[in-house]
Amino acid sequence: MIQYYVISIQPNLENQSFMLILSSLYMLFSILAESLAKMEETTKRLELTSIMVDIFKQVSPDHIAEIVYLLQGKVRPDYEGVEVGVAEKMAIRAIAKSSGTSQAAIQAKYVETGDLGEAASHILEKKSQTTLFAQEVTVDRVYNTILKMAQVEGSRSQDMKIKYISSLLNDASPTEARFILKILLGSMRLGVAENTIMDALAEAYTGERANRILLEEAYNVSSDLGRVAHTTAKYGLEGLKSFKVTPFSPIRPMLAERIRTESDALSKMGVGFAAEYKLDGERVQIHMADGHVEVFSRKLERITEYYLDVIEAMPDISKSSNIILEAEAVPINTETGEFLPFQNIMHRRRKHGLEKAISDYPVVVNFFDILYVDDQSFLDEVYEKRRQMLQYVIKEGGIARLVPMMIIKTEADIVEFMESSVNAGCEGLMVKATDSIYRAGSRGSQWLKLKQDYQKGVGDTLDLVVIGAFYGKGRRAGTYGTLLLATYDDAQDMFLSICKVGSGFKDEDLDTLYQILNEKILTKVDLRVDSIMEADVWFAPELVIEVVAAEITRSPIHTTGKADGDSGFALRFPRFTGRIRVDKSAEQASTAEEILTLYNGQAKSY
């Protein structure tokens, strides 16, 4: 192994020319770690972006993808399904091996600090530095070591991973060790969203933050921010033209706004729009090419193994062998043909007994859009043409169906079709403009969703993001008794508080949520969270749960819809429905704009 002398002279971060020369070879991980520490301390969005711009300007194009992945706390895009698989116990063993400190002492420090990376930093700071020679810890080395760990399999995989972690910690400074462990454990909560990273990339490599829109277009069809960063850094904006729709690079889904009534649909769409059944299943994106099939979730995670029955059936379902389709996978009672609740499909999400789960919980795949066929992207084709192609290419039968669709010309049409949808066991309707193209990654008025619940004065279901919690008392002691929830504002890329919810939880719900949320605890409120209310505990805004409420009211203590001194919106008598939306990312939750639409419609109904 090549050994390097430890460089005792630290580079001056303000000496840009020196840094550019250094970064043409590699970037020391200490530089990134120091920047990450600054990012943890700031509460200002612009400052966060500025720190990232400085990082990007210092690193060579060949390593920018590594930096972007690490900033997101990953080593590859989500759709590749690369998981490092490092648990806290494994990390503690590695720290003990590197520091000579007992696991009990490390555990005690962990309990004291509440963060294993922080605990390791303290422990390694006290470690006597007797090594004269050490291999330098570069970003490239950290990234590739973590990637190797993700690829380790077999009976000795744990021992190998501990060896890899220890090799990094042996040469790392306390600050470097702190962030190496945060990355490994997925606990690096910087408040850095994809949009913020793209802002910084645009400014660093094009000089104009407004060029973010061009980076976003490339990201929408590739779902790989590392690749977008590398292309921009190396080839500039011209290079982004190379991004095309291709099988096995999932496309960021188009989302819909909410409406309350059939008349709302007519007023927004006019006449001659399309209405489709809105099914209560898992939205999936199916890619097939060269005899290979992959399935991706709404969050663009690879979920192929949970749909082996769909994989097997696809060659008989599609007339084309080179295609990207969108569908809703819905659990079904094969004896009665009735749709089953969404929760049934979650039984497939298991590591053991998967084949039995697939057999016990069959699905039908309801196709509603086509994004690519026979080397041609269909994103820029209007809905009408996409639907025609979908009808041509899909062979219905077995587990394959086309989502029922009707062209609406009168209010009577949509009322009748809504009734038909509900009678078929669906949630309501999706309303789509027939001249609309597929706007990947966006939410707009070209797609609208009309659920049966939205027509009532009570019962509106909302998908909200957990941003904080309050400790339980009495029977709920030892768990979180109440959760603080937020909507998503896509214009600001912020999460805005809207209610506290403490009802509707079964004991097992509270236990499950406690376990999930404990992995998302923050020491301070996330930069993308706007809340007047102070929670006992803050979380990274990642978990989405479904809530039902009696009505939407004005409130001075919540920030959804709050502007220029006005009161915000709040939910009256919110209740957890029992549904954790594992299929949705936080950015796909209910928006502040949707709340305003529901509030205005609610007022008209009184």
Secondary structure, DSSP 8 states (H G I E B T S, - for coil): ----B---S---TT-HHHHHHHHTT--BHHHHHHHHHHHHH---HHHHHHHHHHHHHHS-GGGHHHHHHHHTT-SS-GGG-------HHHHHHHHHHHH---HHHHHHHHHHHS-HHHHHHHHHHSS----SB----BHHHHHHHHHHHHH--STTHHHHHHHHHHHHHHH--HHHHHHHHHHHHT-------HHHHHHHHHHHHHS-GGGHHHHHHHHHHH--HHHHHHHHHHHHHHHGGG----TTS-----EEEE-SSHHHHHHHH-SSEEEEEE--SEEEEEEEETTEEEEEETT--B-GGGGHHHHHHHHHHBS-SSEEEEEEEEEB-TTT--B--GGGGGGG--SSSHHHHHHHS-EEEEEEEEEEETTEE-TTS-HHHHHHHHHHHB--BTTEEE--EEEE-SHHHHHHHHHHHHHTT--EEEEE-TT----TT-EEEEEEEEEGGGGSSS-EEEEEEEEEEEE--GGGTTSEEEEEEEEEETTTTEEEEEEEE-SS--HHHHHHHHHHHGGGEESS--TTEE-SS--SEEE-TT-EEEEEESEEEEETT--TT--TT--EEEEES-EEEEEE-TTS-GGGS-BHHHHHHHHHHHHHH-
